[in-house]
Amino acid sequence: MAKGLTKRSENYSQWYNELVVKADLAENSAVRGSMVIKPYGFSIWEKMQATLDKMFKDTGHSNAYFPLFIPKSFFSKEASHVDGFAKECAVVTHYRLKNDGNNNIVVDEKAKLEEELIVRPTSETIIWNTYKNWIQSYRDLPILVNQWANVVRWEMRTRLFLRTAEFLWQEGHTAHATKQEALDETEQMINVYAEFAEKWMAVPVIKGAKSENERFAGALETYAIEALMQDGKALQAGTSHFLGQNFAKAFDVKFTDKEGKLDYVWATSWGVSTRLMGALIMAHSDDLGLVLPPKLAPIQVVIVPIYKGEEQLVQISEKANQIKKKLQDKGISVKFDDRDTHKPGFKFAEYELKGVPVRIAIGPRDLENGTLEIARRDTLEKESRAQDSVEDYVITLLDDIQENIYIKASDFRKENTCKVDTYAQFKDVIENKGGFVLAHWDGTVETEQKIKDETKATIRCIPFSFEEEEGKCIYTGKPSKRRALFAKAY
Amino acid sequence: MAKGLTKRSENYSQWYNELVVKADLAENSAVRGSMVIKPYGFSIWEKMQATLDKMFKDTGHSNAYFPLFIPKSFFSKEASHVDGFAKECAVVTHYRLKNDGNNNIVVDEKAKLEEELIVRPTSETIIWNTYKNWIQSYRDLPILVNQWANVVRWEMRTRLFLRTAEFLWQEGHTAHATKQEALDETEQMINVYAEFAEKWMAVPVIKGAKSENERFAGALETYAIEALMQDGKALQAGTSHFLGQNFAKAFDVKFTDKEGKLDYVWATSWGVSTRLMGALIMAHSDDLGLVLPPKLAPIQVVIVPIYKGEEQLVQISEKANQIKKKLQDKGISVKFDDRDTHKPGFKFAEYELKGVPVRIAIGPRDLENGTLEIARRDTLEKESRAQDSVEDYVITLLDDIQENIYIKASDFRKENTCKVDTYAQFKDVIENKGGFVLAHWDGTVETEQKIKDETKATIRCIPFSFEEEEGKCIYTGKPSKRRALFAKAY
């Protein structure tokens, strides 16, 4: 199965594209820029969804659903928002097809909409138009709502999971009585995302604030989590926006506070998308295929029988099913692959390609000796173990794999993060080594843009965790108080 | 809260519309025909989704995701399919907006799509175009895939949940090597829907086959579950379609069977939607508001304190929280409403409106006596009980309510189902009494259409469960072998 998978060192980009398709995660559809998420890929996304959904609910949020279509006029109400999204909007103009008389199905020009509808690229406008009717007084606040939905942004260059015209995501939209409460919410949600990325995806992330250039269209602050991929490029994995009173003003959403005073409502929005699948794949996988963190793997353990003839298969199957049952009783998801159409070697390669964390093989000698062979996907190490209490061992092993791939990714990031103090050094690292680069910057949009134009590197964020430090902008020499995190990015 | 809710006997339709909005289930949006599903309503839908999703997985299905947009040419490939949906399609024609120079945001005419994209009203065409690449041999079959998605059908007259331009649903799309396997799947899924309707929603349904007139556009057989609402109108709550080889032929999907022979693949599709919310509401609710089956109620038990002054509230809260904890430990979802902004009477009415199955009230005398008051939403009966082991009593009570509302709905259906043998009787029942009418019919499209034109009643299905019986068509007098189930329908 893994035959034909390009090596990362040869062509990282091609390796990724092939892996997504060969591991049955997703494929391009007949609709430009839209993907089909296949059952195996979708089952990983479902695990992500379930985990995040619980985290959102544990922090007080409820789900709701708002319309797919947004009237064009709503879009125009927040100026920077429409600037940010107008160039990539799918527009519905008609509501009927007809037969033209020659058996061609054509758009019925009589069924033209008075006002065009935009397929949502994000839902701030339709939601704040709705909130207007939900909010009169401070008693109606906060509103803590999330929606799981599909959105459309007409991207010109698309890549499976990373950048698609249609993608799946969740978007939280909250409304608050005070600025501080909205800021706290913005921070809480970026922390939720970081925890999910690190503890479930095993992907270390850097939390920070976006520069003005990279902020969400309509936000006063955008917080992001940034992850480093194996090719030294950064990937923005989630964002949380403090929207101030911008959307409340655009849609005239006011509330009466405890003192009876009218004020505009404060807002946040935050989202992660199927892009997380791209981060997951690129952070851990190798030349044999996917490496999945056990907490998100649809199949955590696969059992493969090694046999000759029907009789051996029957005997091994009995034992394998006992082990499967024991593992399932501990809450582990197990597949016993007794297909007789494929050889063990083929199956081994297939589950390596699909990133199943633990593989158990049982042969006739194992039956005699009460043993089995356990292989772990992350290190590819194999060992022979007793069948007794294998379930306890597997639990420990799954935890160990989860931790190990996180550490591996963290070590990689450490090795590929550096501080530079001159623009020459900066360009050298960005061009030749890649990775995260911490450098002083004078804080202006102009300088950031020039650096981007000259090196393709952008400011991923101003990390929350870094301390104040006097320095000089690598580009202009002007004074700077803290380093920004630069990288080339997806 | 319930003040102002129109009585069912006065205006059933208005009662429904008001109830949906007042109970915080959904509301009309600014986008014609599209609704906003509010958090309380969405939490019921989430419970439906979770239950159905488990039932689908238990019967071997996996989830996947296919594009929102369908190229117009795909649509035209299955003739009856496009006939069925062309008149209600939202069409995307452009992919960019621009500023016209006078600060108006307009559609950029330069960004016109070469081929228009249809917002999916259902996904058979895009999915069968995808399956073409997934299927070569019998080894690739069956494909058992479901997707949870939004779809758009441009309905002219819309009603919250029952008929909206955009709605949420699931659509299963399966591919099989044999006709029999596809027929078995079609039947299995209508059985899954019936089980869900009866055991979770507590709504009795009649399973049967649709007449040719009412079949899905592109299907050879459509099986449906039909429920009876309190106003005597039927509601189609779910459908499962045997598509034969129609879509395989339209998209040229062939497979090699075990004998090496090429044949077209057999297909089914099946779906339920947010329309189920409408069925749930209309089947059980009363003039005070919603009546929810405990298995789908987001809040199963609400505890309301009856107190004067802060001190009493503190004492009662302590007891209430103990009881809440005990109930939660048994897996019951509980809300303790200690808001001091509203009186108990207001809260009672609010939870009646929202259909919370069980209400517990605790006052100062209850504290002294170790008692509490339990009220059940379905019968509105109240009783005083000891606080000890209240959790066991509540479990029994929730089961009892679940069963009772099912029996009530079944009794209603029994009282409102009749057999008639003449067209005069038929018209009399349909016009004056409503409900299900079992009548002989000659099996022709023409007769069905005439009866529909004259009485507005349609054939809901040919029930699976009824026995062969010689009779004469009520309209033409021609011979008939079994009765069809007629009703006016939503």
Interface residues (C-beta under 8 A of the other chain):
Chain A: E27 S29 A30 V31 S34 M35 V36 I37 K38 P39 F42 S43 E46 S62 N63 A64 Y65 F66 P67 L68 F69 I70 P71 K72 F74 F75 S76 V82 A86 K87 E88 C89 A90 V91 V92 T93 H94 Y95 R96 L97 K98 N99 N104 I105 V107 E116 L117 I118 V119 I126 N129 T130 N133 R139 V145 A149 N150 V152 W154 E166 L168 T341
Chain B: E27 S29 A30 V31 S34 M35 V36 I37 K38 P39 F42 S43 E46 S62 N63 A64 Y65 F66 P67 L68 F69 I70 P71 K72 F74 F75 S76 V82 A86 K87 E88 C89 A90 V91 V92 T93 H94 Y95 R96 L97 K98 N99 N104 I105 V107 E116 L117 I118 V119 I126 N129 T130 N133 R139 V145 A149 N150 V152 W154 E166 L168 T341
